[in-house]
Amino acid sequence: MTLLAVLMMILAQSEPVFRSGVSLVRVDAQAVDANGRVVEGLKPDDFRVLDEGVPQTLVNFSFAVEPLDLILLFDTSGGMHDKILSIVRAAELGFNELRRTDRVSVRAFGKYSAEFLPFTDDLSAVNVSILSQVIRNFGGTGKFETAADEAALRFGKEAKTHRKRGVLIITGKAGVKEANEAAIVRDFWGSDAILSELILGPNGGNAVVDETGGATIAATTDLGTAFRDSVHYLRSGYTMYYALPDASTGAEHRLQVELTPEAANRLPNVRIRARSGYIAK
């Protein structure tokens, strides 16, 4: 391997987002079992990555648990009256999954969609904001799609860091199809962010979550564990790099990340989650 190639790989590893001038594409993927638990121990030869339908050669591969730039997005709309305290309690019980290397922002949508705490590594301030400010936004008819899109665009105000970017929406509603899903997905691709949702109730799923490589986790009894699992999902996973195909800035590329046929036969209960595209930069 040439010195230039080694240097490019090091640069890519230190900056977990797509960057101008670096001819490598980073793909974050998660492997989960039938119960939604993270599966470790897979090898590069277990994966196949297609960019616009063309198989790509991986130049770097790893599994890591990384620090987060995390937006906690609470649904405080009127229909959440009987669940809002449980949602806040879920965050409180699972708070030990957050780490000093993380930065967290607190947002909510109910009477209005707003940011109550900008990104901070002060986790005590995060806890105070959740317990004292989020509930004050209770009521109204907040829109999931508007709040999620605003959260994705919020990352545009932040400098790129080594942290993975994630939005965790905490709600009591199953996902529904939205007319502007494609635009929201594109904003998440452009922000290099993943959307996951923690639902108090049946697992409904959401297309935006799927298209960004996120997970829908249902919490029926053990709220703290569900919150911890949701955050752990966002911070962990497989990272792969391949050479950026010829593309103009702003071009939308479709991605497909899957197990090879051999790996799929060996691991029939494992599925791969990853974003379904990216925006060339």
N, C-alpha and C positions, 0 to 999 in steps of 0.2 A: 504494500500500500504506500502511495506517495505521501510525502510530508504534508502537501496541501490537503489531501483527503483527510489525513489525521486531524489537522487543524480545524477543518470544516466540521468534522464530527464532534470535536470538543466544544466548538462554538454552539452547535445545535443542542448539545446536552445541557449547556449552561443556560439556555434560553428556551423554555418549553413552549414556544409559539412560533408561528410562521413569520419569517423576517425577510425584508427586502435584502438582496445581495447575498443571501445564503441559499445555495442551490440544493437544499435538502428539504423534504416535507416530513413533518413530524405527524405521526398517527398515534393517538392514545386509544387503546382498546381494553375491554374488560372481559374476562371469561367468568361465567357464572354457572353453577349447577342448577338442577331442577328446583332447588329451594331458594335460589337467588344468592347463594353464598359465593364469595370470590374464590376462584380456583387458581392456585399458584402452580409453578413447576413446569409450565409449558415451554417449549423450545421454539427457536425461529422456524424450524422446518415444519412446525405444527400449523403455521399460519400461511394464508395466501391473501395478498393485498392487490386489488385491482383499481387503477386510476383510469376513469373513462373506459372501463372494460378491459384495459391492458394490464396483464400481470406485471408487478414491479419486483425488482431485486432489492432486498433489504440490505442496507449497509451498516445498520446498528440495531440492536435489540436489547431490551432490558425489562425487568419487572422492578417496580419501586413503589414505596409509600412516600408521598411527597407532601410538602406544605401547601396550603391552600390560600388563594384569594377567594373568599366565600361570601356570597350574598344569601342571608337568611331572609326569605320572603314569606311573611305570614298572611294568610287569608283571614281577614277580620270582618268580612261582609256579614250582612244581617242574618243570613241562613246559618251562620256559624255560632249562633247564640249559645247553644247547648254544648258546643265542642271547644270553644275558644280557650277556656281554662285548661282543658286537657291538652290542647296543642302547646300552650305555653309551658305546661308541666312537662310535656315530652321533651322540650328543648332543655329544660332545667335538669331533668334526670339524665339526659345523655350528654351533658355539657363537657364531661371529661374526655370526650373524643376530640375536642378542640385543643390545639396545642399552642405553645408560645411562639412557634415559628409561623403560625397562621395569621392572616389578617381577615377580619370579619366586618361586614356591613349589615345593618338591620333595616329592613324595609317591610312595609305592610300595605295591603290594599283592602279598603272597606269603604268608609265614607269618602275617602280619597286615596290615591296611590302616592306614597311619600317615602322618603328616606329619613329614618329616625336617628341613624348613627352612620357616619361615613366610615370608610375602611380604617380599622385600627387593630393593633396587636394587643391592646389592653382588654383582656377577656373579662375582667371584672366589669368594665364599662359596657361590654356586650350584654352581660347578664342583667345589669341594671336596666339597660334599654329595653330588653325583652319584658322584664317584669313590671316596669313602671310606665313605659310609653306605648307599647304595642296595643294593649287593651284599650287605651284611650281612643283608638281609631275604630272601635267596634261600631258596626252598623253600615247601612248603605248597600249598594249593589256592585261591589268591586268586580272588575273584569279580569279574569285570569290572563287572557292573551295580552291585554294592554300592560299589565303589571310585569309579566314575564319579558315582554319586549323592552320595556323601560329598564329592567334589570340587565338585560344583555347589552343595551346601549350604554349603560352606566360604566361599563369597563372601558369605553372609549375615552373617559376622563382620567383613567389611571395609566401610569407608565407601565410598560411591560416588565415583569419580574420573572424570577425563576419559579414562582409558584404556579400550580395548576389553577385554572379558573372554573368556578362552579357556582350555580344558583340552585338552592334548595327551596322549593316552594312547599310550605307546610299547610295543609288544607284538609277539609273533611269531605271534599267533593271528588267523585270520580271524573277522570278526564273526559272532555267532550270535543268534538270536531269543530274547529274554528275556520271561518272563511279565509282568514289571512295567515294561515299556518305557514305557507311557503315563505312569506316575508319575514316572519318571526324566526324561522329556521335559518334563513340567510343571515339575519342579524347575529344569531348565536355563532354561526360559522365565522362571520367577520370579526367577532370578538374573541374567537378561540375559547369559547366557554361551553360548558356542559350544563344542561338543565335536568335536574332530578326532582321528583315529588314524593313527599311523605304524606300518605292519605290515612286519615282516621276512618276506617271502614273498608268496604270491599275494594279490591284492586281493580281500578277501572282502566288505567293506562292512558297515554296521551301521545299523539303522533309527534309533537314537537320534542318530547322527551326521547322518543325512539330515534329521531333523526339527528339529535345532538349526541347520542351515545350515552344518555342518562338512564336512570332506573326509576321505576315506580315501586315503592315499598309500602305495603299496607300494614298499619298498626292497629290491631284489634284489642290487645290486652297489655302487652309489655311495651309501653310507649318509649321508655328510655332506650331499650335495646334497638327499637326501630330507628330512633334518631341516630344512635351511634352507627348502626349499619349504613344509614343513608350517607353520613359524612365519610365513613371509611370507604364506601364505594367511590365517592368522588375523588378521594386522595390517592387511591391505589390503582394499579393496573400495569398493563404492558405498554411499552413505548417502542415504536419502530420508526426508522428513518429510511427514506429512499430518495433517489435523485429526482428533483422537480422536473417533470416533463415541460416541453416548450409551452408557454402560456403567457398571455398578455395580462398585465396588472388588472385585477378586478374580475378576471374570468372565473366562472363557477365550475368546479370540477366535482364529478361524482366519484365517491369512494365506495368500495365494497371490501370489507374485512371479514374473513371466514376461516374456519378450520380447513385444512387440506382433506381430501377424501380419506386418506389413511388415518389422520387424527380423528376425524368424525366417526369413523368406524370403531376406533379404540376408545373414544370418549362420547358415547351416544347421548349422554345426559348433559353435555356441556354446550352452551351457546355463547356466541361472541356478540358483544355490544360495542359499537363504535360510531362515531359521527358518519353520516352518509355523504359528506362532501366537505369542501373547503373553498375559500376564496383566495385565489393567487394574489400574492403581494410582492 
